[in-house]
Amino acid sequence: MGTDAAQTGHLTAAALAVLPALERWLEFTDVAAPARRRDAWRAALDVDLPEKGAGADATLAELADQVVANGLPIGAPRFTGFITTGPPTVPAVAQFAAALASPQRYAVSAFNLLEDVSLRWLAQLCGLDDQVAGVYSSGGSVANLLALGAARQYAFERHGIDVGRDGLPPGMPARIYASAEAHHTVQRSAAVLGLGRDGVRSVPVDAHQRIRTDVLTAMIEADVAGGAVPVAVVGVAGTTNTGAIDPLDTLADIAARHDTWLHVDGAYGLPAAGLGEMAARFDGMRRAQSWIVDPHKWLATGVGCAATYVRDPLLLHRCFTQTPAAYLAMPGRGPAASPFEEFGVHYDDMGVELSAPPRGVLVWAVLREIGREGLHDRVRRHIGYARRLTELAHRHPRLEALTEPELSVACVRYRPARPVPDPELDRLNEELLRRLWRTTGHLPTSTVVDGRFAIRPCFIGVRHSEADVDGLAERIVEVGDAVAAG
Ligand SMILES: *Cc1c(COP(=O)(O)O)cnc(C)c1O
């Protein structure tokens, strides 16, 4: 027991030792329980490095009783925080299967093929044309980095500089333009790419939280006149705070006029672009040079899955290649007769990861199971939930909607019957949200809209129902009444 000798032959028994705990977890009966029990599982788990192994049975029992039972209820029907969700059964099992059947994405395997196939499906699902090339990475953070790396490569090659090889030239400050509501991974990408976080010009937004294109134009013109190199304009297709969609068609015009790259950050919102009724809001999207989408958001693949698409994958290669590595270099000859005679598409040279799990199988599993139609139904249902909550807030005398949702994020707050100034409303709603978490099982998070604190559910979980939406509105009023009464 407790050595590598015991590593074979008990997979089914091992899985069965944990599955009942997982089934119980997925009932989400008491989502605050792990936090309340924190001292107990901390004491059980935070122990010294074991000198001798406990063996498989004891480890799996502890996994079931102490770890699984005290997880994070992101997949719960009433969890609507941030923009994240848990996978349903099929992609979760696909992830488990991949861990065992193909721990890496490369070489000749069905998993490797599904990288290519699912990237094609995902592009079609999101309404991208078939001239794009994709690569998976761990999340929107890295996906944005890759896209902006390609943009940086493009911008400097136009000045005769291979920036991936030679680095940034002195005296040519590079700029990225993104709205104040854009995700701050854009700033981090700029830092990693050597532009610096302050190399991102933060463009103010209008009353709908969309980028001010007049200000953007003025900023680019001033920077160009001052000798800066515009690297990219970022259009957000679904902001993280409120789900706003930037005017992509106008951004495409501006980018074209300045011969600049347009990057669409659709980490959250891009799957909505394939919906007929949403098409007008994504107008101009195909005129961009790069896009990202996080299947671990609306597709609910399980976390660790994003895709970057570009028109010219060689830009990614020139930006991110690790240059030839001797231990990867064995070329195939003729039809592959062993798994390692062919590497497949060199995704490792189009990003920043060499070792990486197959992620295409997750996207494949979701789309194979429910199809484009099922995914579109999900997106439509979730947008409907955000509108429903907003509508309920409009109708209720003590609720207020702070946005009109474009996607599946709603921003609402409680307002007592007596008039209350904004700072006090902020404090009241903060306390309301804490009590909501502790006492109701509803788990939205918050944001700030035009300086006002908002309770901000994002509906992207596969398990939400309309009753959860109505329940959330009712609980906000009840808890708000209680907080307001003091
Ligand atoms: C979530 C999000 C990101 C970051 O993605 P991660 O997967 O969390 O790294 C970037 N941009 C937008 C618009 C997002 O919503």
PDBQT file of the ligand as one rigid body, heavy atoms in Angstrom, charges set to zero:
ROOT
HETATM    1  C1  LIG A 501     -13.407  36.173 -17.936  1.00  0.00    +0.000 C 
HETATM    2  C2  LIG A 501     -12.888  37.172 -18.859  1.00  0.00    +0.000 A 
HETATM    3  C3  LIG A 501     -11.516  37.251 -19.152  1.00  0.00    +0.000 A 
HETATM    4  C4  LIG A 501     -10.496  36.447 -18.412  1.00  0.00    +0.000 C 
HETATM    5  O1  LIG A 501     -10.684  35.091 -18.642  1.00  0.00    +0.000 OA
HETATM    6  P1  LIG A 501     -10.165  33.967 -17.636  1.00  0.00    +0.000 P 
HETATM    7  O2  LIG A 501     -10.663  32.742 -18.301  1.00  0.00    +0.000 OA
HETATM    8  O3  LIG A 501     -10.795  34.232 -16.312  1.00  0.00    +0.000 OA
HETATM    9  O4  LIG A 501      -8.678  34.037 -17.583  1.00  0.00    +0.000 OA
HETATM   10  C5  LIG A 501     -11.116  38.153 -20.104  1.00  0.00    +0.000 A 
HETATM   11  N1  LIG A 501     -12.002  38.944 -20.742  1.00  0.00    +0.000 NA
HETATM   12  C6  LIG A 501     -13.321  38.904 -20.474  1.00  0.00    +0.000 A 
HETATM   13  C7  LIG A 501     -14.251  39.801 -21.218  1.00  0.00    +0.000 C 
HETATM   14  C8  LIG A 501     -13.813  38.021 -19.519  1.00  0.00    +0.000 A 
HETATM   15  O5  LIG A 501     -15.116  37.997 -19.236  1.00  0.00    +0.000 OA
ENDROOT
TORSDOF 0
